[in-house]
Amino acid sequence: MSFVFADHYIQEHNASRMAALAEDFDHLAVQLDRRGIDIERLVEAATMFRVAVPSWGVGTGGTRFARFPGGGEPRNIFEKLEDCEVVFKATRVTPGISLHIPWDRPANAAELRSFAVSRGLFFDSMNSNTFQDQPDQAHSYKYGSLTHTDAAVRRQAVEHNLECLSIGQQLGARAHTVWIGDGGNFPGQVHFRKALDRYLDSLRAIYAALPEAWRLFIEHKVYEPAFYSTVLNDWGTSYYCVNELGPRAFSLVDLGHHAPNVNVEMIVARLVQFGKLGGFHFNDSQYGDDDLDAGSIKPFQLFLIFNELVDAELDGVPGFSPAYMLDQSHNVTDPIESLMASAVELVRAYVQAHLVDRDALGEYQQGNDPLMALQTLKQAFTTDVGPILAMARRRAGGAIDPVGAYRASGYRQKKSVERPVSAARLGAGIV
């Protein structure tokens, strides 16, 4: 019998923590009331927040040098959904699943969709993979996929994306994300203008097949796996491409896909202003595309990004509906715990952004008072909204302490017995 992270584990773990939470919540309510802020409005905001988790994120990731498998890793898409359900039960904000093909290609899409729905989950976005060669493909992507000089390779890459759309329709998904690793490692290797033209031609074929009401997201990245040049290298090129494609094409922002110290929050504001922000792959980084847990390195930057997003939300910017997704690689932590922690940090930044006194901030901006403008943001950022997040989770049936409840249940230990580590899962390479 497969072990299930049942609701009673959450309830039992919550029981001894509810009195302390009520005390902390009431104390924070008094503090916020002095600032004219209704704490219940913030609880409602926290309750309504949603972020999708990646199917590939519940497995142990790796680096170019090594991969260290964890106990109880999921061996197929159904076991991945079991782990995704644990994240959702504990946090109550992650019902959406971002699916990667061919890693998660279902033998029976209807069966997989039913399996997800029975657990309160749904498929949010499809993701194609033309950055790896698969055993059964005719042509290699070593020198590119959607931008390859060989038309046959480009057709193969386009057809793979069309397959993703077909599977997504059967699963009830509503968006498709395209990220390519195409680029060059040496000067002169790639003709920059021709490569971008080929990329757009390939995307047009994918966009033309986009199901009704779907959105197409394209994801830029400054470097890697190619280290000299990347075809879709920055947000400006991405914006140009989605404008060329049409109204249902949008730019996706992955927080790890920019050069160090780039002002990501300004990029977000620009894409919002231009009506082309599709959504996010949330993670964090220290040096490059590290795929670390969201908020683990640059929590203030995460807050500043949500400050722009909440500002657009409150302003009622037309067409503003970003898709929030996690995209992380967990090499040394329990992936379920990391996904829980990341989901919590996103809600934290979202609620903190709702604490910004926007009238005051606007006055300081208009009056050219940089110090007080920063202080206004810092007041919101330094407010401990933990009791708000915990109360929102508890009222929704989730855990006051998600990681603590998960550990107390013994889920990982029990799954380690049910799902033995396979020797085939050793070695290097990201999941």
C-alpha positions as CSV (number, residue, x, y, z in Angstrom):
1,M,0.0,0.0,0.0
2,S,1.5,3.3,-1.1
3,F,2.0,5.8,1.8
4,V,-0.1,9.0,1.5
5,F,0.5,12.4,3.2
6,A,-3.0,12.5,4.6
7,D,-4.6,15.6,6.0
8,H,-4.5,14.2,9.6
9,Y,-0.7,14.6,9.6
10,I,-1.2,18.3,9.0
11,Q,-4.0,18.7,11.6
12,E,-1.9,16.8,14.2
13,H,1.1,19.0,13.6
14,N,-0.9,22.2,13.6
15,A,-2.6,21.4,16.9
16,S,0.3,22.3,19.1
17,R,1.1,25.4,17.1
18,M,-2.3,27.1,16.9
19,A,-2.2,28.9,20.2
20,A,1.2,30.5,19.4
21,L,0.0,31.4,15.9
22,A,-3.2,33.1,17.2
23,E,-1.1,35.2,19.6
24,D,1.4,36.2,16.9
25,F,-1.4,37.0,14.5
26,D,-3.3,39.2,16.9
27,H,-0.1,41.1,17.8
28,L,0.7,41.7,14.1
29,A,-3.0,42.8,13.6
30,V,-2.5,45.5,16.2
31,Q,0.7,46.7,14.6
32,L,-0.8,46.8,11.1
33,D,-3.9,48.6,12.4
34,R,-1.7,51.5,13.5
35,R,-0.6,51.8,9.9
36,G,-4.3,51.7,8.7
37,I,-3.9,48.1,7.2
38,D,-6.5,45.5,7.6
39,I,-4.8,42.2,8.3
40,E,-7.7,40.1,7.0
41,R,-7.3,41.7,3.6
42,L,-3.7,40.4,3.6
43,V,-4.8,36.9,4.6
44,E,-7.2,36.9,1.7
45,A,-4.4,37.9,-0.7
46,A,-2.2,35.2,0.6
47,T,-5.0,32.6,0.3
48,M,-5.7,33.6,-3.3
49,F,-2.0,33.5,-4.5
50,R,-1.1,30.6,-6.8
51,V,2.2,29.3,-8.2
52,A,2.7,26.2,-10.4
53,V,5.3,23.6,-9.4
54,P,7.5,21.9,-12.0
55,S,7.0,18.1,-12.5
56,W,10.8,17.9,-12.9
57,G,11.4,19.8,-9.6
58,V,10.4,16.9,-7.3
59,G,13.4,14.8,-8.5
60,T,16.9,15.5,-7.4
61,G,18.7,17.7,-9.9
62,G,22.4,17.8,-10.5
63,T,25.3,19.7,-12.0
64,R,27.6,19.1,-15.0
65,F,29.9,17.3,-12.6
66,A,27.7,15.0,-10.5
67,R,24.3,14.0,-9.4
68,F,23.5,12.6,-6.0
69,P,20.2,10.7,-6.0
70,G,17.9,11.1,-3.0
71,G,15.9,8.4,-1.4
72,G,12.3,7.9,-2.6
73,E,12.7,9.8,-5.8
74,P,9.7,9.5,-8.2
75,R,10.3,7.1,-11.0
76,N,7.4,8.2,-13.3
77,I,5.0,11.0,-13.8
78,F,2.4,9.5,-11.5
79,E,4.8,9.4,-8.6
80,K,5.9,12.9,-9.4
81,L,2.3,14.0,-9.1
82,E,2.1,12.2,-5.7
83,D,5.0,14.4,-4.5
84,C,3.4,17.5,-6.1
85,E,0.3,16.8,-4.1
86,V,2.3,16.8,-0.9
87,V,3.6,20.3,-1.7
88,F,0.0,21.5,-2.4
89,K,-1.5,19.9,0.7
90,A,1.0,21.6,2.9
91,T,1.1,25.1,1.3
92,R,-2.3,25.2,-0.4
93,V,-1.0,27.5,-3.1
94,T,0.4,25.1,-5.7
95,P,-2.4,23.2,-7.5
96,G,-0.9,23.9,-10.9
97,I,1.6,21.6,-12.5
98,S,4.1,22.6,-15.2
99,L,4.8,19.5,-17.3
100,H,7.9,18.7,-19.3
101,I,7.9,16.6,-22.5
102,P,9.3,14.1,-23.3
103,W,10.4,13.5,-19.7
104,D,6.7,13.2,-18.7
105,R,5.1,12.0,-21.9
106,P,2.0,10.1,-20.8
107,A,1.0,6.8,-22.2
108,N,-2.6,7.7,-21.5
109,A,-3.4,11.4,-21.2
110,A,-6.9,10.9,-19.9
111,E,-5.7,8.6,-17.1
112,L,-3.0,11.1,-16.1
113,R,-5.5,14.0,-16.1
114,S,-7.9,12.0,-14.0
115,F,-5.1,11.1,-11.6
116,A,-4.2,14.8,-11.2
117,V,-7.8,16.0,-10.7
118,S,-8.5,13.4,-8.0
119,R,-5.7,15.0,-6.0
120,G,-6.8,18.6,-6.5
121,L,-4.2,19.3,-9.2
122,F,-4.3,20.5,-12.8
123,F,-1.8,21.0,-15.6
124,D,-0.9,24.6,-16.1
125,S,1.8,24.8,-18.7
126,M,3.5,22.5,-21.1
127,N,7.3,22.7,-21.6
128,S,9.2,21.4,-24.7
129,N,12.7,19.9,-24.7
130,T,14.8,20.5,-27.7
131,F,18.0,21.1,-25.7
132,Q,18.7,17.4,-25.4
133,D,18.9,14.5,-27.8
134,Q,16.4,11.7,-27.2
135,P,17.2,8.0,-28.1
136,D,14.5,7.8,-30.8
137,Q,15.0,11.1,-32.6
138,A,16.4,11.3,-36.2
139,H,18.4,14.5,-35.9
140,S,20.7,15.9,-33.2
141,Y,20.3,19.2,-31.5
142,K,24.1,19.5,-30.9
143,Y,24.2,22.6,-33.1
144,G,20.7,24.0,-32.4
145,S,17.1,23.1,-32.7
146,L,14.6,25.8,-33.8
147,T,17.4,27.8,-35.2
148,H,19.5,25.0,-36.8
149,T,20.9,25.6,-40.2
150,D,19.4,22.3,-41.4
151,A,15.7,22.7,-42.2
152,A,15.1,19.0,-41.3
153,V,16.3,19.6,-37.7
154,R,14.1,22.7,-37.4
155,R,11.1,20.7,-38.6
156,Q,11.8,18.0,-36.0
157,A,12.0,20.6,-33.3
158,V,8.8,22.3,-34.4
159,E,7.0,18.9,-34.6
160,H,8.1,18.2,-31.0
161,N,6.5,21.4,-29.9
162,L,3.3,20.6,-31.8
163,E,3.3,17.2,-29.9
164,C,3.5,19.2,-26.7
165,L,0.4,21.2,-27.7
166,S,-1.5,18.1,-28.5
167,I,-0.7,16.4,-25.2
168,G,-1.5,19.7,-23.4
169,Q,-4.9,19.9,-25.0
170,Q,-5.7,16.4,-23.7
171,L,-4.5,17.3,-20.2
172,G,-6.4,20.6,-20.0
173,A,-3.3,22.8,-20.0
174,R,-3.5,26.4,-21.1
175,A,0.0,27.6,-22.0
176,H,3.1,26.4,-23.7
177,T,6.7,27.4,-22.8
178,V,9.5,27.3,-25.3
179,W,13.1,27.5,-24.1
180,I,16.0,26.7,-26.5
181,G,19.7,26.3,-25.8
182,D,20.6,27.4,-29.3
183,G,23.7,29.5,-29.6
184,G,27.4,29.4,-30.3
185,N,30.6,28.8,-28.3
186,F,33.0,30.5,-30.7
187,P,33.0,33.8,-32.6
188,G,31.9,33.3,-36.1
189,Q,30.1,30.0,-35.4
190,V,26.6,31.5,-35.7
191,H,25.3,34.1,-38.1
192,F,23.4,36.2,-35.5
193,R,20.8,37.7,-37.8
194,K,20.1,34.6,-39.8
195,A,19.8,32.5,-36.6
196,L,17.1,34.9,-35.2
197,D,15.3,34.8,-38.5
198,R,15.2,31.0,-38.4
199,Y,14.0,31.1,-34.8
200,L,11.1,33.3,-35.7
201,D,10.1,31.2,-38.6
202,S,10.0,28.1,-36.4
203,L,8.0,30.0,-33.7
204,R,5.5,31.1,-36.3
205,A,4.8,27.5,-37.1
206,I,4.2,26.7,-33.4
207,Y,2.2,29.9,-32.8
208,A,-0.1,29.0,-35.7
209,A,-0.9,25.7,-34.1
210,L,-1.6,27.2,-30.6
211,P,-5.0,26.0,-29.3
212,E,-7.7,28.5,-28.7
213,A,-7.3,30.6,-25.6
214,W,-3.7,29.3,-25.0
215,R,-0.7,31.6,-24.6
216,L,2.8,31.0,-25.9
217,F,5.7,31.9,-23.6
218,I,9.3,32.3,-24.9
219,E,12.1,32.3,-22.4
220,H,15.3,34.3,-22.9
221,K,18.7,33.5,-21.4
222,V,21.9,35.4,-21.5
223,Y,24.2,32.3,-21.7
224,E,24.4,28.5,-21.3
225,P,24.5,25.9,-22.7
226,A,26.2,28.0,-25.3
227,F,28.8,30.3,-23.7
228,Y,29.7,32.8,-26.4
229,S,26.3,33.7,-27.9
230,T,22.6,32.7,-27.3
231,V,20.0,33.2,-29.9
232,L,17.3,34.5,-27.5
233,N,19.7,36.3,-25.2
234,D,17.7,39.1,-23.5
235,W,14.3,40.6,-22.8
236,G,14.6,43.1,-25.6
237,T,15.0,40.3,-28.2
238,S,12.2,38.4,-26.6
239,Y,10.0,41.4,-26.7
240,Y,10.8,41.9,-30.4
241,C,9.9,38.2,-31.1
242,V,6.6,38.1,-29.3
243,N,5.6,41.3,-31.0
244,E,6.3,39.7,-34.3
245,L,4.3,36.6,-33.4
246,G,1.0,38.1,-32.2
247,P,-1.2,38.9,-29.3
248,R,-1.0,35.5,-27.6
249,A,2.8,35.4,-27.5
250,F,4.5,36.7,-24.3
251,S,7.9,36.9,-22.7
252,L,8.7,34.6,-19.8
253,V,11.1,35.8,-17.1
254,D,13.4,33.2,-15.5
255,L,15.2,34.9,-12.6
256,G,18.3,32.9,-13.2
257,H,18.6,33.8,-16.9
258,H,20.1,37.3,-16.6
259,A,23.7,38.5,-16.2
260,P,24.7,39.2,-12.5
261,N,23.3,42.4,-11.0
262,V,20.8,43.0,-13.7
263,N,17.8,45.1,-12.6
264,V,15.2,42.4,-13.1
265,E,12.4,44.3,-11.5
266,M,12.8,47.1,-14.2
267,I,12.6,44.4,-16.9
268,V,9.4,43.2,-15.3
269,A,8.0,46.7,-15.3
270,R,8.9,47.3,-18.9
271,L,7.2,44.0,-20.0
272,V,4.1,44.9,-18.0
273,Q,4.1,48.4,-19.5
274,F,4.3,46.9,-23.0
275,G,1.7,44.3,-22.4
276,K,4.0,41.4,-23.0
277,L,4.8,39.9,-19.6
278,G,3.7,36.3,-19.8
279,G,5.0,35.1,-16.4
280,F,7.9,33.7,-14.4
281,H,10.1,30.8,-13.7
282,F,11.0,31.6,-10.1
283,N,14.3,30.5,-8.6
284,D,17.4,32.3,-7.2
285,S,21.0,32.6,-8.1
286,Q,24.4,33.7,-6.7
287,Y,26.7,33.4,-9.8
288,G,24.6,32.5,-12.8
289,D,21.8,30.1,-13.6
290,D,22.1,28.3,-10.3
291,D,18.4,27.3,-10.0
292,L,18.4,27.8,-6.2
293,D,15.4,28.0,-4.0
294,A,13.3,31.2,-4.5
295,G,14.2,33.9,-2.1
296,S,17.3,32.0,-0.7
297,I,19.9,34.5,-2.0
298,K,18.2,37.8,-3.0
299,P,14.9,38.1,-1.0
300,F,14.9,41.9,-1.5
301,Q,15.1,41.6,-5.2
302,L,12.2,39.1,-5.1
303,F,10.2,41.6,-3.1
304,L,11.0,44.4,-5.6
305,I,9.8,42.2,-8.4
306,F,6.5,41.6,-6.6
307,N,6.3,45.3,-5.8
308,E,6.1,45.9,-9.6
309,L,3.6,43.1,-10.0
310,V,1.3,44.2,-7.2
311,D,1.5,47.8,-8.4
312,A,0.3,46.6,-11.9
313,E,-2.4,44.5,-10.2
314,L,-3.7,47.3,-8.1
315,D,-3.6,49.7,-11.1
316,G,-5.7,47.3,-13.1
317,V,-3.3,47.2,-16.1
318,P,-5.2,45.8,-19.0
319,G,-4.4,42.2,-19.9
320,F,-2.2,41.8,-16.8
321,S,-2.4,38.1,-15.9
322,P,1.1,36.7,-15.3
323,A,1.6,32.9,-14.9
324,Y,3.7,32.1,-11.8
325,M,5.8,28.9,-12.0
326,L,8.8,27.5,-10.0
327,D,11.8,26.2,-11.9
328,Q,14.5,24.9,-9.7
329,S,17.1,22.1,-9.4
330,H,17.6,20.6,-6.0
331,N,21.0,18.8,-5.7
332,V,21.5,18.8,-1.9
333,T,18.0,19.3,-0.4
334,D,14.9,17.3,-0.3
335,P,13.1,18.6,-3.4
336,I,9.7,18.6,-1.7
337,E,11.0,20.7,1.1
338,S,12.6,23.1,-1.3
339,L,9.5,23.5,-3.3
340,M,7.5,24.1,-0.1
341,A,10.0,26.7,1.1
342,S,10.0,28.5,-2.3
343,A,6.2,28.6,-2.5
344,V,6.1,30.2,0.9
345,E,8.7,32.8,0.0
346,L,6.7,33.8,-3.1
347,V,3.6,34.4,-1.0
348,R,5.7,36.3,1.5
349,A,7.0,38.7,-1.1
350,Y,3.5,39.0,-2.6
351,V,2.0,39.9,0.8
352,Q,4.9,42.3,1.7
353,A,4.3,44.1,-1.6
354,H,0.7,44.6,-0.6
355,L,2.0,46.4,2.5
356,V,3.7,49.2,0.5
357,D,2.1,52.6,1.2
358,R,1.6,53.5,-2.4
359,D,0.2,56.9,-1.8
360,A,3.2,57.8,0.3
361,L,5.6,56.2,-2.2
362,G,4.0,58.2,-5.1
363,E,4.5,61.5,-3.1
364,Y,8.1,60.7,-2.4
365,Q,8.7,59.9,-6.1
366,Q,6.9,63.0,-7.2
367,G,8.9,65.1,-4.7
368,N,12.2,63.5,-5.7
369,D,12.9,62.2,-2.1
370,P,14.9,59.0,-2.8
371,L,15.6,58.2,0.9
372,M,12.0,58.2,2.0
373,A,11.0,56.3,-1.2
374,L,13.4,53.6,-0.2
375,Q,12.3,53.7,3.4
376,T,8.7,53.2,2.3
377,L,9.7,50.0,0.5
378,K,11.9,48.9,3.3
379,Q,9.1,49.3,5.9
380,A,7.0,46.8,3.9
381,F,9.9,44.4,3.2
382,T,11.0,44.2,6.8
383,T,7.6,43.5,8.2
384,D,7.3,39.9,9.4
385,V,4.3,38.6,7.6
386,G,4.9,35.0,8.7
387,P,1.8,34.9,10.9
388,I,-0.3,36.1,7.9
389,L,1.0,33.3,5.7
390,A,0.6,30.7,8.4
391,M,-2.9,31.7,9.2
392,A,-3.9,31.7,5.5
393,R,-2.5,28.1,5.1
394,R,-4.2,26.9,8.3
395,R,-7.6,28.3,7.3
396,A,-7.2,26.7,3.8
397,G,-6.4,23.3,5.4
398,G,-2.7,23.6,5.0
399,A,0.2,23.4,7.5
400,I,1.2,26.2,9.8
401,D,4.8,24.8,9.4
402,P,4.8,23.0,6.0
403,V,8.3,21.5,6.2
404,G,7.8,20.6,9.8
405,A,4.6,18.8,9.1
406,Y,6.1,17.0,6.2
407,R,9.1,15.8,8.2
408,A,6.9,14.7,11.0
409,S,4.9,12.5,8.7
410,G,8.0,10.5,7.7
411,Y,7.0,10.7,4.0
412,R,10.5,10.7,2.6
413,Q,11.6,7.7,4.7
414,K,8.5,5.7,3.7
415,K,8.9,6.6,0.0
416,S,12.5,5.6,0.2
417,V,11.4,2.1,0.9
418,E,8.6,2.1,-1.8
419,R,10.9,3.7,-4.4
420,P,14.4,2.2,-4.3
421,V,17.2,4.2,-5.9
422,S,18.0,3.0,-9.4
423,A,21.6,2.7,-10.5
424,A,20.5,4.3,-13.8
425,R,19.9,7.5,-11.9
426,L,23.5,8.0,-10.9
427,G,25.9,10.2,-12.8
428,A,26.0,13.8,-14.0
429,G,23.4,16.0,-15.6
430,I,20.4,18.0,-14.6
431,V,17.0,16.3,-14.4
